Amino acid sequence: MARREDPDRISLPQGALELLILRVLAREASHGYAISREVHRLSEEALGVEEGSLYPALHRMERRGWVSAEWGISGTGRRAKVYRLTDEGTERLKRERRAWERMTGAVGRVLEGRPEGA
């Protein structure tokens, strides 16, 4: 069955999902579903993170040393992998956030038709 696209849903650019995950984990350790819910909540329901994207991203980030994971118990009492930001992940978040702010500022200037400082 084909999924209908939600016209109000925003597609994430390459690399943005990892940035959002790092930001959520900077607040507190969480399991995957809670990360997805928090991105949805903080974006005022504009962003949705699908399991098919979330878990591969978390596994990549774990391999890169940005997050660590251990088994724990979720708020519903189920066994769940809980992810935490590592020191390396904290540094990565800082770098990626600065890069994101530069990129979105540049895109905004192009859309407005004005160079910086004008």
PyMOL commands that place a pseudoatom at each C-alpha (Angstrom):
pseudoatom trace, name=CA, resn=MET, resi=1, chain=A, elem=C, hetatm=0, pos=[0.000, 0.000, 0.000]
pseudoatom trace, name=CA, resn=ALA, resi=2, chain=A, elem=C, hetatm=0, pos=[1.501, 3.353, -1.006]
pseudoatom trace, name=CA, resn=ARG, resi=3, chain=A, elem=C, hetatm=0, pos=[1.853, 5.990, 1.700]
pseudoatom trace, name=CA, resn=ARG, resi=4, chain=A, elem=C, hetatm=0, pos=[0.347, 9.360, 1.055]
pseudoatom trace, name=CA, resn=GLU, resi=5, chain=A, elem=C, hetatm=0, pos=[2.746, 12.195, 1.637]
pseudoatom trace, name=CA, resn=ASP, resi=6, chain=A, elem=C, hetatm=0, pos=[1.783, 14.713, 4.287]
pseudoatom trace, name=CA, resn=PRO, resi=7, chain=A, elem=C, hetatm=0, pos=[2.032, 18.131, 2.597]
pseudoatom trace, name=CA, resn=ASP, resi=8, chain=A, elem=C, hetatm=0, pos=[2.908, 19.739, 5.956]
pseudoatom trace, name=CA, resn=ARG, resi=9, chain=A, elem=C, hetatm=0, pos=[5.739, 17.313, 6.755]
pseudoatom trace, name=CA, resn=ILE, resi=10, chain=A, elem=C, hetatm=0, pos=[9.229, 18.671, 6.202]
pseudoatom trace, name=CA, resn=SER, resi=11, chain=A, elem=C, hetatm=0, pos=[11.884, 16.435, 4.628]
pseudoatom trace, name=CA, resn=LEU, resi=12, chain=A, elem=C, hetatm=0, pos=[15.187, 16.535, 6.453]
pseudoatom trace, name=CA, resn=PRO, resi=13, chain=A, elem=C, hetatm=0, pos=[18.300, 17.454, 4.472]
pseudoatom trace, name=CA, resn=GLN, resi=14, chain=A, elem=C, hetatm=0, pos=[21.286, 15.081, 4.542]
pseudoatom trace, name=CA, resn=GLY, resi=15, chain=A, elem=C, hetatm=0, pos=[22.913, 15.054, 7.987]
pseudoatom trace, name=CA, resn=ALA, resi=16, chain=A, elem=C, hetatm=0, pos=[20.085, 16.851, 9.762]
pseudoatom trace, name=CA, resn=LEU, resi=17, chain=A, elem=C, hetatm=0, pos=[18.732, 13.707, 11.431]
pseudoatom trace, name=CA, resn=GLU, resi=18, chain=A, elem=C, hetatm=0, pos=[22.015, 13.077, 13.219]
pseudoatom trace, name=CA, resn=LEU, resi=19, chain=A, elem=C, hetatm=0, pos=[22.117, 16.703, 14.375]
pseudoatom trace, name=CA, resn=LEU, resi=20, chain=A, elem=C, hetatm=0, pos=[18.587, 16.413, 15.794]
pseudoatom trace, name=CA, resn=ILE, resi=21, chain=A, elem=C, hetatm=0, pos=[19.381, 13.130, 17.550]
pseudoatom trace, name=CA, resn=LEU, resi=22, chain=A, elem=C, hetatm=0, pos=[22.524, 14.620, 19.093]
pseudoatom trace, name=CA, resn=ARG, resi=23, chain=A, elem=C, hetatm=0, pos=[20.523, 17.634, 20.301]
pseudoatom trace, name=CA, resn=VAL, resi=24, chain=A, elem=C, hetatm=0, pos=[17.834, 15.483, 21.902]
pseudoatom trace, name=CA, resn=LEU, resi=25, chain=A, elem=C, hetatm=0, pos=[20.446, 13.308, 23.606]
pseudoatom trace, name=CA, resn=ALA, resi=26, chain=A, elem=C, hetatm=0, pos=[22.242, 16.410, 24.902]
pseudoatom trace, name=CA, resn=ARG, resi=27, chain=A, elem=C, hetatm=0, pos=[19.144, 16.988, 27.029]
pseudoatom trace, name=CA, resn=GLU, resi=28, chain=A, elem=C, hetatm=0, pos=[18.957, 13.442, 28.415]
pseudoatom trace, name=CA, resn=ALA, resi=29, chain=A, elem=C, hetatm=0, pos=[19.633, 9.811, 27.616]
pseudoatom trace, name=CA, resn=SER, resi=30, chain=A, elem=C, hetatm=0, pos=[16.729, 8.260, 25.725]
pseudoatom trace, name=CA, resn=HIS, resi=31, chain=A, elem=C, hetatm=0, pos=[15.571, 5.188, 23.867]
pseudoatom trace, name=CA, resn=GLY, resi=32, chain=A, elem=C, hetatm=0, pos=[14.785, 5.385, 20.154]
pseudoatom trace, name=CA, resn=TYR, resi=33, chain=A, elem=C, hetatm=0, pos=[11.046, 5.884, 20.368]
pseudoatom trace, name=CA, resn=ALA, resi=34, chain=A, elem=C, hetatm=0, pos=[11.469, 8.681, 22.935]
pseudoatom trace, name=CA, resn=ILE, resi=35, chain=A, elem=C, hetatm=0, pos=[14.002, 10.393, 20.646]
pseudoatom trace, name=CA, resn=SER, resi=36, chain=A, elem=C, hetatm=0, pos=[11.527, 10.250, 17.777]
pseudoatom trace, name=CA, resn=ARG, resi=37, chain=A, elem=C, hetatm=0, pos=[8.713, 11.636, 19.948]
pseudoatom trace, name=CA, resn=GLU, resi=38, chain=A, elem=C, hetatm=0, pos=[10.904, 14.453, 21.250]
pseudoatom trace, name=CA, resn=VAL, resi=39, chain=A, elem=C, hetatm=0, pos=[11.937, 15.561, 17.742]
pseudoatom trace, name=CA, resn=HIS, resi=40, chain=A, elem=C, hetatm=0, pos=[8.267, 15.553, 16.785]
pseudoatom trace, name=CA, resn=ARG, resi=41, chain=A, elem=C, hetatm=0, pos=[7.294, 17.539, 19.892]
pseudoatom trace, name=CA, resn=LEU, resi=42, chain=A, elem=C, hetatm=0, pos=[10.119, 20.097, 19.695]
pseudoatom trace, name=CA, resn=SER, resi=43, chain=A, elem=C, hetatm=0, pos=[9.453, 20.722, 16.001]
pseudoatom trace, name=CA, resn=GLU, resi=44, chain=A, elem=C, hetatm=0, pos=[5.809, 21.443, 16.836]
pseudoatom trace, name=CA, resn=GLU, resi=45, chain=A, elem=C, hetatm=0, pos=[4.874, 18.264, 14.939]
pseudoatom trace, name=CA, resn=ALA, resi=46, chain=A, elem=C, hetatm=0, pos=[6.509, 19.430, 11.690]
pseudoatom trace, name=CA, resn=LEU, resi=47, chain=A, elem=C, hetatm=0, pos=[9.197, 16.722, 11.746]
pseudoatom trace, name=CA, resn=GLY, resi=48, chain=A, elem=C, hetatm=0, pos=[8.659, 13.006, 11.996]
pseudoatom trace, name=CA, resn=VAL, resi=49, chain=A, elem=C, hetatm=0, pos=[11.451, 10.495, 12.368]
pseudoatom trace, name=CA, resn=GLU, resi=50, chain=A, elem=C, hetatm=0, pos=[10.697, 7.079, 10.927]
pseudoatom trace, name=CA, resn=GLU, resi=51, chain=A, elem=C, hetatm=0, pos=[12.131, 3.935, 12.522]
pseudoatom trace, name=CA, resn=GLY, resi=52, chain=A, elem=C, hetatm=0, pos=[13.709, 3.024, 9.195]
pseudoatom trace, name=CA, resn=SER, resi=53, chain=A, elem=C, hetatm=0, pos=[15.858, 6.167, 9.415]
pseudoatom trace, name=CA, resn=LEU, resi=54, chain=A, elem=C, hetatm=0, pos=[16.249, 6.531, 13.171]
pseudoatom trace, name=CA, resn=TYR, resi=55, chain=A, elem=C, hetatm=0, pos=[17.797, 3.203, 14.119]
pseudoatom trace, name=CA, resn=PRO, resi=56, chain=A, elem=C, hetatm=0, pos=[20.362, 3.062, 11.296]
pseudoatom trace, name=CA, resn=ALA, resi=57, chain=A, elem=C, hetatm=0, pos=[21.397, 6.617, 12.255]
pseudoatom trace, name=CA, resn=LEU, resi=58, chain=A, elem=C, hetatm=0, pos=[21.734, 5.647, 15.925]
pseudoatom trace, name=CA, resn=HIS, resi=59, chain=A, elem=C, hetatm=0, pos=[23.815, 2.587, 15.007]
pseudoatom trace, name=CA, resn=ARG, resi=60, chain=A, elem=C, hetatm=0, pos=[26.074, 4.717, 12.760]
pseudoatom trace, name=CA, resn=MET, resi=61, chain=A, elem=C, hetatm=0, pos=[26.502, 7.242, 15.528]
pseudoatom trace, name=CA, resn=GLU, resi=62, chain=A, elem=C, hetatm=0, pos=[27.335, 4.496, 18.006]
pseudoatom trace, name=CA, resn=ARG, resi=63, chain=A, elem=C, hetatm=0, pos=[30.006, 3.081, 15.652]
pseudoatom trace, name=CA, resn=ARG, resi=64, chain=A, elem=C, hetatm=0, pos=[31.469, 6.590, 15.274]
pseudoatom trace, name=CA, resn=GLY, resi=65, chain=A, elem=C, hetatm=0, pos=[31.636, 7.004, 19.045]
pseudoatom trace, name=CA, resn=TRP, resi=66, chain=A, elem=C, hetatm=0, pos=[29.156, 9.891, 19.217]
pseudoatom trace, name=CA, resn=VAL, resi=67, chain=A, elem=C, hetatm=0, pos=[26.683, 7.943, 21.363]
pseudoatom trace, name=CA, resn=SER, resi=68, chain=A, elem=C, hetatm=0, pos=[26.913, 4.980, 23.674]
pseudoatom trace, name=CA, resn=ALA, resi=69, chain=A, elem=C, hetatm=0, pos=[24.114, 2.521, 24.303]
pseudoatom trace, name=CA, resn=GLU, resi=70, chain=A, elem=C, hetatm=0, pos=[23.097, 0.099, 27.005]
pseudoatom trace, name=CA, resn=TRP, resi=71, chain=A, elem=C, hetatm=0, pos=[20.004, -1.922, 27.674]
pseudoatom trace, name=CA, resn=GLY, resi=72, chain=A, elem=C, hetatm=0, pos=[17.564, -0.452, 30.148]
pseudoatom trace, name=CA, resn=ILE, resi=73, chain=A, elem=C, hetatm=0, pos=[13.866, -0.170, 30.863]
pseudoatom trace, name=CA, resn=SER, resi=74, chain=A, elem=C, hetatm=0, pos=[11.619, 2.322, 29.072]
pseudoatom trace, name=CA, resn=GLY, resi=75, chain=A, elem=C, hetatm=0, pos=[8.924, 4.387, 30.761]
pseudoatom trace, name=CA, resn=THR, resi=76, chain=A, elem=C, hetatm=0, pos=[6.403, 1.695, 29.800]
pseudoatom trace, name=CA, resn=GLY, resi=77, chain=A, elem=C, hetatm=0, pos=[8.441, -1.006, 31.540]
pseudoatom trace, name=CA, resn=ARG, resi=78, chain=A, elem=C, hetatm=0, pos=[9.751, -2.561, 28.332]
pseudoatom trace, name=CA, resn=ARG, resi=79, chain=A, elem=C, hetatm=0, pos=[13.363, -3.452, 27.731]
pseudoatom trace, name=CA, resn=ALA, resi=80, chain=A, elem=C, hetatm=0, pos=[14.911, -0.819, 25.440]
pseudoatom trace, name=CA, resn=LYS, resi=81, chain=A, elem=C, hetatm=0, pos=[18.322, 0.314, 24.306]
pseudoatom trace, name=CA, resn=VAL, resi=82, chain=A, elem=C, hetatm=0, pos=[19.085, 3.655, 25.954]
pseudoatom trace, name=CA, resn=TYR, resi=83, chain=A, elem=C, hetatm=0, pos=[21.406, 6.015, 24.088]
pseudoatom trace, name=CA, resn=ARG, resi=84, chain=A, elem=C, hetatm=0, pos=[23.676, 8.598, 25.712]
pseudoatom trace, name=CA, resn=LEU, resi=85, chain=A, elem=C, hetatm=0, pos=[25.755, 11.342, 24.206]
pseudoatom trace, name=CA, resn=THR, resi=86, chain=A, elem=C, hetatm=0, pos=[29.512, 10.784, 24.586]
pseudoatom trace, name=CA, resn=ASP, resi=87, chain=A, elem=C, hetatm=0, pos=[32.117, 13.537, 24.952]
pseudoatom trace, name=CA, resn=GLU, resi=88, chain=A, elem=C, hetatm=0, pos=[32.920, 13.047, 21.267]
pseudoatom trace, name=CA, resn=GLY, resi=89, chain=A, elem=C, hetatm=0, pos=[29.208, 13.373, 20.487]
pseudoatom trace, name=CA, resn=THR, resi=90, chain=A, elem=C, hetatm=0, pos=[29.027, 16.627, 22.448]
pseudoatom trace, name=CA, resn=GLU, resi=91, chain=A, elem=C, hetatm=0, pos=[31.892, 18.050, 20.385]
pseudoatom trace, name=CA, resn=ARG, resi=92, chain=A, elem=C, hetatm=0, pos=[30.280, 16.811, 17.184]
pseudoatom trace, name=CA, resn=LEU, resi=93, chain=A, elem=C, hetatm=0, pos=[27.006, 18.504, 18.155]
pseudoatom trace, name=CA, resn=LYS, resi=94, chain=A, elem=C, hetatm=0, pos=[28.810, 21.824, 18.652]
pseudoatom trace, name=CA, resn=ARG, resi=95, chain=A, elem=C, hetatm=0, pos=[30.540, 21.589, 15.251]
pseudoatom trace, name=CA, resn=GLU, resi=96, chain=A, elem=C, hetatm=0, pos=[27.420, 20.446, 13.402]
pseudoatom trace, name=CA, resn=ARG, resi=97, chain=A, elem=C, hetatm=0, pos=[25.266, 23.109, 15.010]
pseudoatom trace, name=CA, resn=ARG, resi=98, chain=A, elem=C, hetatm=0, pos=[27.677, 25.878, 13.941]
pseudoatom trace, name=CA, resn=ALA, resi=99, chain=A, elem=C, hetatm=0, pos=[27.772, 24.453, 10.410]
pseudoatom trace, name=CA, resn=TRP, resi=100, chain=A, elem=C, hetatm=0, pos=[23.959, 24.224, 10.326]
pseudoatom trace, name=CA, resn=GLU, resi=101, chain=A, elem=C, hetatm=0, pos=[23.594, 27.843, 11.462]
pseudoatom trace, name=CA, resn=ARG, resi=102, chain=A, elem=C, hetatm=0, pos=[26.046, 29.025, 8.785]
pseudoatom trace, name=CA, resn=MET, resi=103, chain=A, elem=C, hetatm=0, pos=[24.246, 27.029, 6.092]
pseudoatom trace, name=CA, resn=THR, resi=104, chain=A, elem=C, hetatm=0, pos=[20.734, 28.124, 7.048]
pseudoatom trace, name=CA, resn=GLY, resi=105, chain=A, elem=C, hetatm=0, pos=[21.885, 31.740, 7.303]
pseudoatom trace, name=CA, resn=ALA, resi=106, chain=A, elem=C, hetatm=0, pos=[23.391, 31.532, 3.811]
pseudoatom trace, name=CA, resn=VAL, resi=107, chain=A, elem=C, hetatm=0, pos=[20.248, 29.926, 2.372]
pseudoatom trace, name=CA, resn=GLY, resi=108, chain=A, elem=C, hetatm=0, pos=[18.120, 32.604, 4.034]
pseudoatom trace, name=CA, resn=ARG, resi=109, chain=A, elem=C, hetatm=0, pos=[20.235, 35.349, 2.502]
pseudoatom trace, name=CA, resn=VAL, resi=110, chain=A, elem=C, hetatm=0, pos=[19.884, 33.803, -0.948]
pseudoatom trace, name=CA, resn=LEU, resi=111, chain=A, elem=C, hetatm=0, pos=[16.107, 33.465, -0.535]
pseudoatom trace, name=CA, resn=GLU, resi=112, chain=A, elem=C, hetatm=0, pos=[15.870, 37.091, 0.569]
pseudoatom trace, name=CA, resn=GLY, resi=113, chain=A, elem=C, hetatm=0, pos=[18.150, 38.201, -2.259]
pseudoatom trace, name=CA, resn=ARG, resi=114, chain=A, elem=C, hetatm=0, pos=[20.630, 39.977, -0.042]
pseudoatom trace, name=CA, resn=PRO, resi=115, chain=A, elem=C, hetatm=0, pos=[24.280, 39.385, 0.886]
pseudoatom trace, name=CA, resn=GLU, resi=116, chain=A, elem=C, hetatm=0, pos=[25.415, 39.418, 4.520]
pseudoatom trace, name=CA, resn=GLY, resi=117, chain=A, elem=C, hetatm=0, pos=[25.925, 42.924, 5.880]
pseudoatom trace, name=CA, resn=ALA, resi=118, chain=A, elem=C, hetatm=0, pos=[23.776, 44.544, 3.207]
for i in range(1, 118): cmd.bond("trace and resi %d" % i, "trace and resi %d" % (i + 1))
show_as sticks, trace
zoom trace
